[in-house]
Amino acid sequence: MRHKWVGVLAAMSGIGLLIAGCGGASSSTGSAAAASSGSKNIRLIEGGGFDFSDAAIYQAMALLKQRGYNVTLNNVADPTTALRTVLAGKADVYLGDPVEAARAVTNGKAAVKYIATVAQASDYELLSTPKYTLQSLTGSTMATAGPGTAGQIVGIAALQKAGIDIAQIHQVTVGGTSARVTAILSGQVGLAPVHATDAATAAATGKVKVLLNAGATLGVYLQQGLIASDSFVADTATAQATVNAFIDSQRWAYTNSAGYITLVNQNKLASGLTSATAQNAWSALKADKFWASNGALCDASINTTLQYDYKAPGGLTKATTPPISDWVDQSFVNTYLKAHGQSAGAC
């Protein structure tokens, strides 16, 4: 099943923002200049809910505010709605899976570009009910947010890399991480790919277990980044400032565990975590090289990610994938890298 990127959503309401703390992060070269021209408004959107791994997003927002921009952040129920909102002109940047941008360009010639990576590795883990093992998945049902979404692609790719025949697994569309956790805890499904901190909380109930760590299994996988409308990209000053702030926030995340956990708590991104659990969660993300400190737009990482999508039923194929230049704009990341004495195209 392919998504059809059509229709205009009704105007959205309830857009909210909590910006807390800059942690003394230094400004990226060129950020002040970027703030002197272009639009002062940046409308971000994410689909499926926020979690522990999203704290650097709030740091990027804080940096943008510090640099003179007005930033809003909204969350909607699913990734498809989030991307459609950008296509409808109701938001500027969707924080989503880069392959969704490629698919939108292929299926609907969508006017979007992928301009920077936020998460360059997966933080998903595959939950299962106690009766399942990797050797006994025949007839199981896996909940995802739908074909082509990050959790679905990661879950399938990790299972395949572990040697599992996915034809034996029935997939159903449930929704974001919280909906998937609810579905598996209630026994409606047997498998569900969810973010690591949510997996830990769910497993603590004793009703489910972590069957497979997808991040450790897959390695490089561009899980999330900035999918911007072409009109937003055309405002090069604001687009550059946005990319600068997000890469700055990724670098900040690697060295500021206390500040990172503070943003998690202030923005209620994870409930019920002890201080030790939160520290362990941050350490796990760091060890997995989760944050894209160089924007992760090199061709090698993009192509590796696409290879995983090719293995997911209903996903792109090599023949249907548009050229990288049709859906990726590497110029903003490269400008950032050059300003920091690095080679263009570095990952």
Residue, then its C-alpha position, 0 to 999 in steps of 0.5 A: m500500500r502506498h500513501k497518496w499525498v493529497g488533500v488539504l487539512a483543516a487549520m490546526s489548533g493548539i500549537g504549543l511550545l515549551i522552550a527551556g534552557c540553552g545550556g550555554a551552547s555556543s552559537s554556530t558560525g553564521s547563525a547571527a547573520a542568518a537571523s538578520s533576514g528572512s522569515k522569523n517564524i518556524r513551524l515544526i511538526e512531529g507525528g506519533g508523539f515525543d519521547f526521551s530521544d527528542a530532548a535535543i529538539y527542544q534544545a534546537m528550539a531554544l537556540l533558535k529563540q535565542r537567535g531571534y526566531n519564533v518557533t512552534l512545535n506541534n505533535v499529531a497522531d501519525p507521521t502521514t498527517a504530519l507530512r500532509t500538514v507540511l504539504a498543505g502549508k500548515a507547517d514548515v518542517y516535519l521531523g520525520d523519517p527521510v524515506e518518507a520524503a523520498r516516497a512523497v516525491t515519488n508518489g505525489k511529486a511533493a514539494v519537499k526536501y530533506i535538509a538535515t538528519v537529527a537521529q542517525a541511528s535507531d532507538y527502537e526496540l521490538l517488544s513482544t508478549p512473553k510467548y514469542t521468541l525469534q524462533s516462534l513468530t509464525g502467526s504473530t501480529m505486529a503493530t506499526a504506525g503504517p507502511g513506510t513509517a520509521g517504526q515499521i521499516v526499522g522493525i521489519a529490517a531488524l527482524q530480517k537482519a536477524g534471519i526472520d522470514i517476515a512473511q509469517i508476521h501479520q502487520v496492522t496499523v495502530g498509530g504512534t508509540s503510545a498507541r502501540v504500547t497500549a495495544i501490546l500491553s492489552g494483548q491486542v497484538g503480539l509485537a510492536p516496535v517502540h522507542a527504547t525508553d517506552a520499551a523499558t517502561a512497558a517491559a517493567t510491567g512484566k506483560v511484555k519483553v524486549l525481543l530485539n534491540a533494533g538499533a544495535t542490530l541495524g547500526v547506521y539508520l537515518q531515523q529522523g530529520l528535517i523534511a521542509s517544504d520547498s517554500f521554506v527551503a527557498d528562504t535560505a537564511t531561515a533554513q540555514a539558521t534552522v539547520n545550524a541550530f539542530i546540528d548545534s543541538q546534536r553536538w550539545a546532546y553528546t556532552n551535556s547529560a544533565g542538561y539533556i535530562t533536564l529538558v526531558n523532565q521539563n518537557k515531560l518526554a518520559s514519565g516514571l524514569t528514575s535518575a539512574t534510568a534517565q542517565n542510562a538512557w542518555s548513555a545508551l543513546k550516546a553509545d549508539k551514536f544516535w545524534a547526528s552531529n554532522g547532519a548525516l546527509c552523506d550519500a553512504s548513510i542515505n543509501t544504507t537507509l534506503q536499503y532497509d526500506y527496500k526490504a519492507p513490504g510496500g516500501l520503495t524499490k531501487a527502481t522507484t527511488p528518485p535521485i537523491s538530488d530530487w528529495v535531499d538538499q545537502s547545501f545547508v549541512n555542507t555550509y555548516l560543516k565548512a563553517h566548522g572547518q570540516s569537509a562537505g559531505a562528512c558524516 
